Amino acid sequence: MIDLIRQVLVDEDATRELGLQLASALTPGRILLRGDLGAGKTSLARSIVNGLGHLGRVKSPTYTLVEDYTQTRIPVRHWDLYRIADPEELDALGMRDAESQPHLMLVEWPERAGDWLRSFDLSIHLHYRGDGREAELRAGSETGVHWLSTISGVH
């Protein structure tokens, strides 16, 4: 059983490859993307959405707060909570309704959601490491353990 993977990401191509690997294993669930500004959260989210089959541009939801992708193997709702001032705003944005839908939730800046996102399937923390970055992938559920086991080749 694998519940934690650490992976060095030497450049943006390595981040993109991680996203594509993850996309091949994903089912509906919740992924939290953590890290400082510029750490690669949106780049990773883009590669996951592309890996799930989206052919168009994957926009950062920094200003719209949420972007939906339905022409993918599984529907994706990509949230960026950086501009959320109060977790109660999430109710007005439809997060409560979104939680009951069978899709993949990608959430950047989940710490701004207060108690809304206590449960998750996978938390990915991207942080700077020398000239590159490191990704720490931590499962928060059996689904997350399955995803990590699949991308690591251990079943």
NORWO-V679953 format. One record per pair of residues at least 4 apart in sequence whose C-alpha atoms are under 8 Angstrom apart, sorted by the first residue. I is the first residue (numbers start at 1). J is the second residue. Records with the same first field share a line. If there is no record, write none. Layout:
BEGIN
I=J  J
END
This chain:
BEGIN
1=145  149  154  155
2=145  146  148  149  154
3=137  138  139  140  144  145  148  149
4=136  137  138  139  148
5=135  136  137  138  148
6=134  135  136  137
7=134  135  136
8=132  133  134  135
9=14  15  132  133  134  135
10=14  131  132  133
11=15  132  133
12=16  40  43
13=17
14=18
15=19  40  43  44  47
16=20  43  44  47  48
17=21  47
18=22  44
19=23  44  45  46  47  48  51
20=24  47  48  50  51  52
21=25  51  151
22=26  48  147  151
23=48  49  51  52
24=51  52
25=147  150  151
26=147
27=74  103  104
28=74  75  102  103  104  105
29=102  103  104  105  120  121  143
30=104  105  106  107  120  121  122
31=104  105  106  107  120  121  122  123  124
32=106  107  108  109  110  120  122  123  124
33=41  106  107  108  109  110  123  124  125  126
34=41  108  109  110  123  124  125  126
35=39  40  41  109  125  126  127
36=126  127
39=126  127  128  133
40=44  126
41=45  108  126
42=46  60  108
43=47
44=48
45=49  78  106
46=50  58  59
47=51
48=52
49=53  54  58  69  72  76
50=54  55  58
52=72  73  74
53=71  72  73
54=58  69  71  72
59=67
60=67  80
61=65  66  67  78  79  80
62=66  80  81  82  83
63=83
65=79  80  81  83
66=77  78  79  80
67=77  78  79
68=75  76  77  78
69=75  76  77
70=74  75  76
71=75
72=76
74=103  104
75=102  103  104
76=103  104  105  106
77=103  104  105  106
78=105  106  107  108
79=105  106  107  108
80=107  108  109
81=107  108  109  110  112  113
82=108  109  112
84=89  112  113
85=89  112
86=112  113
87=112  113  114  116
88=92
89=93
90=94  95  96  113
91=95  96
94=98
95=99
96=100
97=101
109=113
110=114  117
113=117
119=140
120=139  140  141
121=139  140  141  142  143  144  145
122=137  138  139  140  141  144
123=136  137  138  139  140
124=135  136  137  138
125=135  136  137
126=133  134  135  136
127=133  134  135
128=132  133  134
129=133  134
137=148
138=144
139=143  144  145  148
140=144  145
141=145
142=146
143=147
144=148
145=149
146=150  155
147=151
148=152
149=153  154  155
150=154  155
END
